[in-house]
Amino acid sequence: MSTAVVIDAPGEHRLTAHEPREPEAGEALVRVHAVGICGSDREVYQGNRPDGYVRYPLTPGHEWSGTVERVGAGVPESLVGRKVVGEGFRNCQVCDRCHAGETTLCTAGYEETGFTQPGAMATTLTLPARLLHVLPDDADLTAAALLEPAACIAAAALKANARPGERVAVVGTGTLGMFAVQFLKAGSPAELLVVGTRLDRDMLSRDFGATDFRTIPHSRLRSSGGTPIQKLPDDFDVVIETAGSASAARTAASLLRRGGRLVLTGIPAPGAEGLDPTDLVVRQLEVHTVFGAPPEAWAHTVRVFGAGLLNPSPLVTHELPLAEFPQAIELVGSGDPKVGKVLLRP
């Protein structure tokens, strides 16, 4: 039986019969292979998602992979049977930001698969075909379910513009951090440092290409007086922050040489104290931020994945049936270091 997860309101969900929606003109119907759960899905379930960035009732699921089953009018039939992943942001395509390729900054307002539009925690997903990215025929669809978070990091890597031979670093050792290591490694750095709070990520970081690994206390990446808890280098060309805390952002900035480039991808709690503007100005740091992934980053991700330079598989630790959605949400929030990426299988 076709099923779907529906979150009616914070803390209230049900497993319901799912009726595939036939694709209209410009759309495609995808049979979902796997869907990932991240912290934002937990926010949706708990009711912590900021106003305007969720709409109930909702079928969640923005990290997914699948196979095209049917297409609507105006969509090439050659898509049918192809393995795909898809962008989440439902951009208008006509505003100035969309025309500039910055679709995550669409001025028509925020709309995203799995948050304000039906997501992939269902047997099928119908969405605009223009959002699809076709994978190689031999692609591992289970691994490909993680290409959405990978695309967000691809956006960071493109903004960082790390050049071969530069010294680069990653702050944060979760899924995003491990993807950042792989993208930066593909650019042939002279040195690749990973900084985090989990010693168990040392070996995995090195497997992905890190040349050094440092751990510092959780929630104490820097002391209240601004002095590093542990002496860290301060001469890196590029740092990508993925931990999602103000302290992580400050630590990331402290690793940079004068004129270095910083990309922030994590989202701290509202009202968190941020970077010191005086420090940014005096050291002339170049700061970029990422929220979501535009088409260029998605295309880059699929290309790197197809070339075998991006390996999401070691990050997956749990695969559960769709009916075990509550257990999957609990796993994601458990804090257990043995829990990596959790996937649901329709």
SERO-4910 file (N, C-alpha, C, O; in steps of 0.05 Angstrom, whole numbers):
BEGIN
 pado doro    nc1    nc2    nc3   cac1   cac2   cac3    cc1    cc2    cc3    oc1    oc2    oc3
  Met    A     17    -24      0      0      0      0     18     25      0     38     26     14
  Ser    A     10     45    -16     24     70    -16     18     86     10     -5     88     17
  Thr    A     39     95     22     35    110     48     51    136     48     68    141     31
  Ala    A     43    153     67     57    179     70     56    187    100     37    180    114
  Val    A     76    201    109     76    213    135     64    241    133     71    256    115
  Val    A     45    247    151     34    274    152     37    285    180     28    272    199
  Ile    A     49    308    182     50    322    208     28    343    208     29    362    193
  Asp    A      7    338    224    -16    355    225    -10    381    240    -21    402    234
  Ala    A      6    379    261     13    401    278     38    393    294     44    369    295
  Pro    A     52    411    307     75    402    323     68    380    342     50    381    358
  Gly    A     84    358    340     81    335    357     58    316    349     54    296    363
  Glu    A     45    322    327     22    306    319     27    296    290     29    312    271
  His    A     30    269    287     34    258    260     17    234    256      6    222    275
  Arg    A     14    226    232     -1    202    225     11    190    200     23    204    183
  Leu    A      8    163    197     15    149    173    -11    145    157    -29    132    168
  Thr    A    -12    155    133    -37    155    119    -34    143     91    -11    141     80
  Ala    A    -56    134     79    -55    124     52    -46    147     33    -55    170     36
  His    A    -30    140     14    -19    160     -4    -29    155    -33    -26    133    -43
  Glu    A    -41    175    -44    -50    174    -72    -32    191    -89    -32    215    -86
  Pro    A    -16    179   -107      2    194   -123    -13    216   -139    -34    211   -150
  Arg    A     -1    240   -139    -13    262   -155     -2    262   -183     22    264   -187
  Glu    A    -20    259   -202    -11    257   -230      3    284   -238     -7    305   -231
  Pro    A     25    282   -252     40    306   -260     24    323   -280     14    313   -300
  Glu    A     24    349   -274     12    368   -292     33    377   -312     56    368   -311
  Ala    A     26    396   -329     46    406   -348     71    417   -334     69    432   -315
  Gly    A     94    408   -343    119    417   -331    128    402   -307    148    408   -294
  Glu    A    112    381   -299    118    366   -274    127    338   -280    124    327   -302
  Ala    A    138    325   -259    146    297   -261    137    283   -235    137    295   -213
  Leu    A    130    258   -237    123    241   -214    146    222   -209    154    207   -227
  Val    A    157    223   -185    181    208   -178    173    187   -157    160    193   -137
  Arg    A    182    162   -161    179    142   -140    203    145   -121    226    142   -130
  Val    A    197    150    -96    218    156    -76    232    130    -68    220    110    -62
  His    A    258    131    -69    275    108    -61    282    110    -31    279     91    -16
  Ala    A    292    134    -23    300    138      5    297    168     11    300    185     -7
  Val    A    293    174     36    291    202     45    306    205     71    302    189     90
  Gly    A    322    226     73    338    231     97    324    248    117    306    263    109
  Ile    A    332    246    142    321    263    163    344    280    174    366    270    180
  Cys    A    339    306    176    359    324    188    347    340    210    323    336    216
  Gly    A    362    357    223    353    372    245    329    389    239    312    394    257
  Ser    A    327    399    214    304    416    207    278    400    207    257    411    212
  Asp    A    279    375    200    255    358    201    246    354    229    222    354    235
  Arg    A    266    352    247    259    350    276    246    376    286    228    375    302
  Glu    A    256    398    275    244    424    282    215    425    273    198    435    288
  Val    A    210    415    249    182    415    239    164    398    257    142    407    264
  Tyr    A    174    375    265    158    357    282    154    369    310    132    365    322
  Gln    A    174    382    321    172    393    348    159    421    349    152    430    370
  Gly    A    157    433    326    145    460    325    165    482    329    157    505    337
  Asn    A    191    477    325    212    497    329    220    512    304    237    529    305
  Arg    A    208    505    281    214    518    256    204    547    257    182    551    265
  Pro    A    221    566    248    212    594    249    186    599    233    181    586    213
  Asp    A    171    619    242    146    626    227    153    633    198    173    646    192
  Gly    A    136    623    180    140    629    152    156    608    138    158    608    113
  Tyr    A    168    589    153    186    569    141    174    541    145    189    521    142
  Val    A    148    539    151    135    513    152    105    519    149     95    540    158
  Arg    A     90    500    138     62    502    135     48    475    140     53    456    126
  Tyr    A     33    474    162     19    450    169    -10    449    157    -21    471    152
  Pro    A    -21    425    153     -9    399    154     11    395    132      9    407    111
  Leu    A     30    377    137     53    375    118     64    347    117     67    333    137
  Thr    A     70    338     92     87    314     89    116    324     87    123    337     67
  Pro    A    133    318    107    160    328    106    178    312     87    168    293     73
  Gly    A    203    319     86    222    305     69    234    321     47    221    324     26
  His    A    257    333     52    270    350     31    296    337     21    308    347      1
  Glu    A    306    316     34    330    302     25    321    275     14    311    258     29
  Trp    A    323    272    -12    311    247    -23    325    239    -50    340    255    -62
  Ser    A    319    215    -58    327    205    -84    305    187    -95    289    177    -79
  Gly    A    304    183   -121    283    166   -132    286    162   -162    307    169   -173
  Thr    A    265    152   -174    265    146   -202    239    158   -215    218    154   -204
  Val    A    242    171   -237    220    184   -250    201    162   -262    210    144   -277
  Glu    A    175    164   -255    156    145   -265    139    156   -288    133    142   -307
  Arg    A    131    181   -285    114    193   -305    120    223   -307    131    235   -288
  Val    A    115    235   -330    119    263   -334     94    276   -346     79    263   -360
  Gly    A     92    302   -341     69    317   -352     76    329   -379     98    325   -390
  Ala    A     57    343   -390     60    355   -417     84    374   -416     88    389   -397
  Gly    A     99    374   -438    122    392   -440    147    383   -428    168    396   -429
  Val    A    147    359   -415    171    348   -403    181    324   -420    164    307   -427
  Pro    A    206    323   -426    216    302   -443    210    274   -432    215    268   -409
  Glu    A    200    256   -449    194    229   -440    219    214   -433    219    194   -419
  Ser    A    242    224   -443    267    210   -437    274    211   -407    292    196   -398
  Leu    A    260    227   -392    265    228   -363    254    203   -349    264    195   -328
  Val    A    234    191   -361    221    168   -348    241    145   -345    255    138   -365
  Gly    A    243    134   -321    261    113   -316    288    122   -306    305    106   -298
  Arg    A    294    148   -306    320    158   -297    320    162   -267    300    170   -254
  Lys    A    344    157   -256    349    162   -227    353    192   -224    368    205   -239
  Val    A    341    204   -203    342    233   -199    343    240   -170    336    225   -152
  Val    A    353    265   -165    349    279   -141    337    306   -149    334    312   -172
  Gly    A    329    323   -129    316    347   -137    320    370   -118    322    366    -93
  Glu    A    321    394   -129    323    419   -113    298    422    -96    276    414   -104
  Gly    A    301    435    -73    278    438    -56    264    465    -59    240    467    -55
  Phe    A    279    486    -65    268    513    -66    250    516    -91    259    512   -113
  Arg    A    225    524    -86    206    527   -108    206    557   -117    188    572   -109
  Asn    A    226    564   -132    230    592   -139    212    600   -162    201    584   -177
  Cys    A    208    627   -165    189    637   -185    200    638   -213    185    638   -232
  Gln    A    227    639   -216    240    639   -242    239    666   -257    250    669   -278
  Val    A    225    686   -246    222    711   -261    233    736   -246    236    757   -258
  Cys    A    238    733   -220    249    757   -206    279    760   -212    291    743   -225
  Asp    A    290    783   -204    318    789   -211    337    769   -199    357    762   -211
  Arg    A    331    759   -174    350    740   -162    349    713   -176    370    701   -180
  Cys    A    325    704   -184    323    679   -199    338    681   -226    352    663   -234
  His    A    335    704   -239    349    708   -265    379    708   -261    394    702   -280
  Ala    A    388    716   -237    417    716   -232    427    689   -223    450    685   -217
  Gly    A    408    669   -221    416    642   -213    415    638   -183    422    617   -173
  Glu    A    408    660   -168    407    658   -139    378    651   -130    365    666   -117
  Thr    A    370    627   -137    342    618   -133    335    616   -103    311    617    -97
  Thr    A    354    612    -86    348    610    -57    342    638    -45    334    640    -22
  Leu    A    346    659    -61    340    686    -53    316    697    -68    312    721    -68
  Cys    A    300    680    -79    276    687    -94    259    708    -79    252    703    -56
  Thr    A    253    730    -92    238    752    -78    208    747    -77    194    762    -65
  Ala    A    199    725    -89    170    719    -88    162    707    -62    138    703    -56
  Gly    A    182    700    -45    176    688    -19    186    660    -17    193    647    -37
  Tyr    A    187    650      8    198    623     13    178    601      8    157    601     20
  Glu    A    185    583    -10    170    558    -14    191    536    -18    209    539    -34
  Glu    A    188    514     -3    207    492     -5    194    465      0    178    462     18
  Thr    A    202    446    -17    193    418    -14    199    408     15    221    411     25
  Gly    A    179    397     27    182    385     54    178    405     77    180    397    100
  Phe    A    174    430     70    169    450     91    143    466     87    127    469    105
  Thr    A    140    476     62    115    489     56    100    475     33     77    481     28
  Gln    A    114    457     20    103    441     -2    106    411      5    125    405     20
  Pro    A     89    393     -5     91    365      2    119    354     -3    131    359    -25
  Gly    A    130    339     16    156    328     14    157    298      7    137    287     -2
  Ala    A    180    286     11    186    260      1    181    237     21    188    214     14
  Met    A    170    242     44    164    221     63    138    208     54    118    208     69
  Ala    A    138    197     30    115    185     18    125    167     -4    148    167    -11
  Thr    A    107    151    -15    115    132    -36    124    146    -61    142    138    -75
  Thr    A    110    168    -67    117    184    -91    118    214    -85    107    223    -64
  Leu    A    131    229   -102    132    258   -100    129    270   -128    142    262   -147
  Thr    A    110    289   -130    106    303   -155    116    331   -152    108    345   -133
  Leu    A    132    340   -170    145    366   -168    152    377   -196    152    362   -215
  Pro    A    159    403   -198    167    414   -224    191    399   -235    211    396   -221
  Ala    A    190    390   -260    212    375   -271    237    392   -274    259    381   -274
  Arg    A    235    418   -275    258    435   -277    276    433   -253    300    441   -254
  Leu    A    266    423   -230    281    420   -206    298    395   -205    314    391   -187
  Leu    A    293    377   -223    306    351   -222    335    352   -233    341    367   -251
  His    A    352    335   -221    379    331   -231    383    302   -236    380    285   -217
  Val    A    390    295   -260    392    267   -268    419    255   -259    440    268   -262
  Leu    A    418    231   -248    442    217   -238    451    197   -259    436    189   -277
  Pro    A    476    188   -257    485    166   -274    468    141   -270    457    137   -249
  Asp    A    465    125   -291    449    101   -290    457     82   -268    440     67   -257
  Asp    A    483     81   -261    493     63   -241    495     75   -213    508     64   -196
  Ala    A    483     99   -210    485    113   -184    472     97   -161    451     83   -165
  Asp    A    484     98   -138    473     86   -114    451    105   -103    458    127    -92
  Leu    A    426     98   -105    404    116    -97    403    120    -67    394    141    -58
  Thr    A    412    100    -52    412    104    -23    432    126    -15    425    144      1
  Ala    A    456    125    -26    476    146    -21    466    173    -32    471    194    -20
  Ala    A    452    172    -55    443    197    -68    423    212    -52    418    236    -56
  Ala    A    409    198    -33    390    212    -16    402    234      1    388    251     11
  Leu    A    429    233      3    443    253     19    454    276      2    468    293     12
  Leu    A    447    277    -23    458    298    -41    446    326    -35    458    346    -43
  Glu    A    423    328    -21    413    354    -15    431    368      5    439    391      0
  Pro    A    438    356     28    457    370     46    484    374     32    498    394     37
  Ala    A    492    355     15    517    358      1    516    382    -17    536    396    -20
  Ala    A    493    387    -30    491    411    -47    494    437    -32    504    456    -42
  Cys    A    483    437     -7    487    461      9    516    467     14    525    490     14
  Ile    A    532    445     19    560    449     23    575    455     -3    595    469     -3
  Ala    A    564    444    -25    576    452    -51    573    482    -55    592    494    -66
  Ala    A    551    493    -47    547    522    -49    568    536    -33    579    557    -41
  Ala    A    574    526     -9    595    538      8    622    535     -5    638    554     -5
  Ala    A    628    512    -16    654    508    -29    658    526    -53    680    536    -58
  Leu    A    637    530    -68    639    548    -91    644    577    -82    659    591    -95
  Lys    A    630    585    -61    635    612    -51    663    615    -39    675    637    -41
  Ala    A    672    594    -26    699    595    -14    721    598    -35    741    610    -31
  Asn    A    716    586    -59    735    588    -81    763    580    -73    782    594    -79
  Ala    A    765    557    -58    792    548    -50    808    540    -74    799    525    -91
  Arg    A    833    549    -75    850    543    -97    870    521    -90    877    518    -67
  Pro    A    879    505   -110    898    484   -104    923    495    -89    933    516    -96
  Gly    A    931    481    -68    954    489    -53    947    508    -29    965    513    -13
  Glu    A    923    517    -26    916    533     -4    911    516     21    906    492     20
  Arg    A    913    529     44    908    516     70    879    521     78    870    543     80
  Val    A    865    499     82    836    501     86    828    486    112    843    468    121
  Ala    A    805    493    123    796    481    148    766    479    148    752    494    134
  Val    A    756    460    164    727    456    168    722    456    198    736    443    213
  Val    A    702    471    207    694    471    235    667    458    236    647    467    225
  Gly    A    665    435    251    641    419    252    645    392    240    657    390    219
  Thr    A    635    371    253    641    344    244    616    327    239    617    303    239
  Gly    A    593    341    236    569    327    229    568    320    199    589    321    186
  Thr    A    544    314    189    542    308    160    553    330    143    567    324    124
  Leu    A    545    355    148    555    377    132    585    380    133    598    385    113
  Gly    A    596    376    157    625    378    160    640    358    144    660    363    131
  Met    A    629    333    144    642    311    129    640    316     99    658    308     84
  Phe    A    618    328     90    616    335     62    636    358     55    648    358     34
  Ala    A    639    377     73    657    399     68    686    388     65    701    398     48
  Val    A    693    369     81    720    357     79    723    345     51    744    349     38
  Gln    A    703    331     41    706    318     15    707    339     -8    723    335    -27
  Phe    A    691    360     -7    692    380    -28    719    395    -28    730    400    -49
  Leu    A    728    401     -4    754    416     -2    777    398    -11    796    407    -23
  Lys    A    776    372     -4    797    354    -12    799    352    -42    821    350    -53
  Ala    A    776    353    -56    775    351    -85    790    374    -98    797    372   -122
  Gly    A    795    396    -83    808    419    -94    838    419    -90    852    439    -95
  Ser    A    850    396    -80    879    393    -76    891    414    -57    909    429    -65
  Pro    A    881    415    -32    893    434    -13    920    425     -3    927    402     -5
  Ala    A    936    444      6    962    437     18    958    425     46    974    408     54
  Glu    A    937    434     59    931    424     86    901    426     90    888    445     81
  Leu    A    889    406    104    860    406    109    856    399    138    857    375    146
  Leu    A    850    418    155    845    415    183    815    412    189    799    426    177
  Val    A    808    394    207    781    391    216    781    396    246    797    385    261
  Val    A    762    414    255    759    421    283    731    414    292    712    423    279
  Gly    A    728    399    314    702    392    324    703    384    353    723    387    366
  Thr    A    681    373    362    678    365    390    679    334    394    679    325    417
  Arg    A    679    319    372    676    290    374    702    276    364    709    277    341
  Leu    A    716    264    383    740    250    376    735    227    357    753    219    342
  Asp    A    711    215    358    705    192    342    704    199    312    703    181    295
  Arg    A    704    225    305    704    233    277    732    236    265    735    242    242
  Asp    A    752    231    282    780    235    272    785    216    249    794    226    227
  Met    A    781    191    252    788    172    230    772    176    205    782    175    183
  Leu    A    745    182    209    728    187    185    737    212    171    738    212    146
  Ser    A    744    232    185    754    257    173    779    252    156    781    262    134
  Arg    A    797    236    167    822    230    153    816    212    129    829    215    108
  Asp    A    797    194    131    789    177    108    779    194     85    783    188     62
  Phe    A    765    216     92    754    234     72    775    254     62    769    269     43
  Gly    A    799    255     74    820    272     63    832    292     82    850    307     74
  Ala    A    823    293    107    835    312    126    864    305    132    871    281    133
  Thr    A    881    325    136    909    320    143    914    325    172    935    317    183
  Asp    A    895    338    186    898    342    215    870    344    227    850    351    214
  Phe    A    868    337    253    842    337    267    846    347    295    864    338    309
  Arg    A    830    366    304    832    376    331    804    375    344    784    381    331
  Thr    A    803    368    370    778    369    385    780    390    406    802    394    418
  Ile    A    758    403    411    756    423    432    729    419    446    711    408    434
  Pro    A    726    428    471    702    422    487    677    431    473    676    453    462
  His    A    656    415    475    629    422    465    619    448    478    621    451    502
  Ser    A    608    466    462    596    491    471    617    510    484    609    530    496
  Arg    A    643    503    481    663    520    493    686    524    472    709    523    479
  Leu    A    678    527    447    698    530    426    716    554    431    739    555    423
  Arg    A    704    574    445    721    597    454    711    605    482    687    602    488
  Ser    A    729    615    498    722    625    525    706    651    523    707    664    502
  Ser    A    693    658    545    677    683    544    694    707    540    684    728    530
  Gly    A    720    705    546    737    728    543    749    730    515    764    749    509
  Gly    A    742    711    497    752    712    470    778    698    465    788    698    443
  Thr    A    789    685    486    814    670    483    809    641    476    793    629    490
  Pro    A    821    630    456    815    602    449    821    583    472    841    586    487
  Ile    A    802    564    476    806    544    497    831    528    491    847    522    509
  Gln    A    835    520    466    859    506    457    872    521    435    859    532    417
  Lys    A    899    523    437    913    538    416    909    525    389    916    502    385
  Leu    A    898    541    371    893    531    344    909    549    324    915    572    331
  Pro    A    914    539    301    928    555    280    911    580    273    887    580    278
  Asp    A    924    600    263    909    624    255    918    635    228    919    659    223
  Asp    A    925    616    210    937    625    185    925    609    161    939    605    141
  Phe    A    899    602    163    887    587    141    875    606    121    866    628    128
  Asp    A    876    598     96    865    614     74    834    613     73    821    634     68
  Val    A    823    589     78    794    585     76    785    568     99    797    549    107
  Val    A    762    576    111    749    560    131    719    558    125    706    579    120
  Ile    A    708    534    126    679    530    123    668    521    150    678    501    162
  Glu    A    649    535    161    637    529    187    610    514    182    594    523    166
  Thr    A    606    491    196    582    475    192    568    468    218    549    453    217
  Ala    A    578    478    240    568    468    266    542    482    276    527    471    292
  Gly    A    537    506    266    511    519    272    510    531    300    489    531    312
  Ser    A    532    542    309    532    557    334    549    582    331    567    583    315
  Ala    A    542    602    348    558    627    346    587    622    354    605    635    343
  Ser    A    591    605    374    619    599    382    634    586    360    658    591    357
  Ala    A    621    569    345    635    556    322    642    576    301    664    574    289
  Ala    A    625    596    296    631    617    277    655    633    286    672    640    269
  Arg    A    656    639    312    679    654    322    705    638    320    726    649    313
  Thr    A    703    612    326    727    595    323    736    594    294    760    595    288
  Ala    A    717    591    276    723    590    248    738    615    239    758    614    224
  Ala    A    728    638    248    741    663    240    769    665    252    787    676    239
  Ser    A    773    654    276    799    656    289    820    639    275    844    644    279
  Leu    A    812    620    259    831    603    244    843    617    220    863    607    209
  Leu    A    830    639    211    838    651    186    862    670    188    866    683    208
  Arg    A    877    670    167    897    691    163    884    717    157    860    718    152
  Arg    A    899    739    159    888    765    150    880    763    121    896    754    104
  Gly    A    856    772    115    846    771     88    835    744     80    829    739     56
  Gly    A    832    725     99    822    698     93    793    698     87    779    718     90
  Arg    A    783    675     77    755    673     68    740    653     86    749    631     91
  Leu    A    717    662     97    701    647    115    673    643    103    661    661     92
  Val    A    663    618    104    636    612     95    621    599    118    629    579    129
  Leu    A    598    611    126    582    601    147    558    587    136    543    598    119
  Thr    A    553    562    145    530    546    135    511    539    157    488    533    152
  Gly    A    521    539    182    504    532    205    485    555    212    491    579    207
  Ile    A    463    549    226    444    570    234    442    569    264    429    551    275
  Pro    A    454    588    278    453    589    308    425    596    317    407    603    301
  Ala    A    420    593    343    394    601    354    390    631    351    410    646    351
  Pro    A    365    640    348    360    669    344    371    685    367    370    677    391
  Gly    A    383    708    361    394    725    381    422    718    391    432    732    408
  Ala    A    434    698    379    461    690    387    481    712    380    478    726    360
  Glu    A    500    716    398    521    735    392    539    725    370    547    702    369
  Gly    A    544    742    351    558    734    327    587    741    326    600    744    347
  Leu    A    597    745    302    625    752    299    630    781    307    612    797    308
  Asp    A    655    787    315    663    813    323    668    830    298    687    825    283
  Pro    A    651    850    292    655    866    267    681    880    266    692    884    244
  Thr    A    692    888    289    718    901    289    739    882    279    757    890    263
  Asp    A    738    857    288    757    837    279    755    832    249    775    829    235
  Leu    A    730    831    239    726    826    211    738    849    194    751    844    174
  Val    A    734    873    203    744    896    188    774    899    190    787    902    169
  Val    A    785    897    214    814    901    217    830    879    203    850    885    191
  Arg    A    820    854    204    834    833    190    824    829    161    834    812    147
  Gln    A    805    845    153    795    845    125    786    817    117    793    808     95
  Leu    A    771    804    134    761    777    128    738    779    108    721    797    109
  Glu    A    738    760     90    716    758     70    696    737     80    703    714     82
  Val    A    672    745     86    652    728     98    629    723     79    617    741     68
  His    A    622    697     75    599    689     59    581    672     76    589    660     96
  Thr    A    556    670     68    536    653     82    521    636     62    520    643     38
  Val    A    510    614     71    495    595     54    469    587     67    469    579     91
  Phe    A    447    589     53    422    578     62    409    564     38    397    578     21
  Gly    A    411    538     37    401    523     14    421    523     -8    444    532     -5
  Ala    A    413    511    -30    431    507    -53    418    516    -79    397    506    -86
  Pro    A    431    534    -94    421    542   -120    428    521   -141    443    503   -135
  Pro    A    417    524   -165    422    503   -186    451    498   -191    459    475   -196
  Glu    A    468    519   -191    496    515   -197    509    495   -177    525    478   -184
  Ala    A    501    498   -151    512    480   -130    502    452   -134    517    433   -129
  Trp    A    476    449   -141    465    422   -146    480    409   -169    487    385   -168
  Ala    A    484    423   -191    498    412   -214    526    404   -207    536    383   -216
  His    A    539    420   -191    567    414   -182    567    388   -165    584    371   -168
  Thr    A    547    386   -147    545    363   -130    541    337   -146    555    317   -141
  Val    A    523    338   -164    517    314   -180    541    306   -197    547    283   -201
  Arg    A    555    326   -207    579    321   -223    601    308   -206    614    289   -214
  Val    A    606    319   -182    626    309   -164    619    280   -155    636    263   -153
  Phe    A    594    276   -148    584    250   -140    587    230   -162    597    207   -158
  Gly    A    580    237   -187    583    219   -209    612    212   -216    617    191   -226
  Ala    A    630    230   -209    658    226   -214    671    209   -192    695    202   -194
  Gly    A    656    202   -171    667    186   -149    683    201   -129    698    189   -113
  Leu    A    681    228   -129    696    245   -111    681    251    -85    691    264    -67
  Leu    A    655    243    -84    638    248    -62    625    222    -54    611    210    -69
  Asn    A    630    214    -29    620    188    -19    602    191      6    613    192     28
  Pro    A    576    193      3    559    196     26    554    171     42    546    172     65
  Ser    A    560    147     30    552    122     42    562    118     71    546    108     88
  Pro    A    587    125     78    596    120    105    581    136    126    583    131    150
  Leu    A    566    157    118    552    174    137    525    162    145    513    170    165
  Val    A    515    142    129    489    130    135    493    108    156    507     89    151
  Thr    A    479    110    179    481     90    200    455     75    204    455     53    215
  His    A    432     87    196    407     74    201    388     77    177    386     99    165
  Glu    A    375     55    170    354     56    149    329     43    161    330     20    169
  Leu    A    307     58    162    283     49    175    260     51    155    260     67    137
  Pro    A    239     35    159    215     38    142    200     64    149    203     74    171
  Leu    A    185     74    130    171     99    134    153     99    159    150    120    172
  Ala    A    142     76    165    124     74    189    139     80    215    126     85    235
  Glu    A    165     79    215    180     84    239    191    112    241    212    118    251
  Phe    A    175    130    229    182    159    230    188    169    258    208    183    262
  Pro    A    171    163    278    177    174    305    203    164    316    218    179    329
  Gln    A    209    138    312    235    127    321    258    141    307    279    146    320
  Ala    A    255    147    281    276    160    266    281    188    277    304    196    280
  Ile    A    260    202    284    262    229    295    277    228    322    294    245    327
  Glu    A    270    208    338    284    205    364    313    199    360    330    210    375
  Leu    A    320    182    341    348    176    335    364    201    328    386    205    338
  Val    A    352    218    311    366    242    302    372    260    326    392    274    326
  Gly    A    354    261    345    357    279    368    370    266    392    371    278    414
  Ser    A    379    241    390    389    226    413    416    235    423    422    232    447
  Gly    A    432    247    406    459    255    414    478    232    416    501    235    424
  Asp    A    469    208    408    486    184    408    507    187    386    500    190    362
  Pro    A    533    186    392    553    189    372    553    166    351    565    169    330
  Lys    A    539    145    357    538    123    338    516    127    317    514    113    297
  Val    A    500    148    321    479    155    302    489    175    282    495    198    290
  Gly    A    491    168    257    498    186    236    474    195    221    455    206    233
  Lys    A    474    190    195    451    198    179    430    176    180    436    153    177
  Val    A    405    185    185    382    166    187    365    169    162    357    191    154
  Leu    A    360    147    148    343    147    124    318    132    129    317    112    144
  Leu    A    296    140    116    271    126    115    267    114     87    274    127     68
  Arg    A    256     90     86    250     77     61    221     73     58    209     57     73
  Pro    A    208     86     38    179     82     33    173     54     26    149     47     21
***
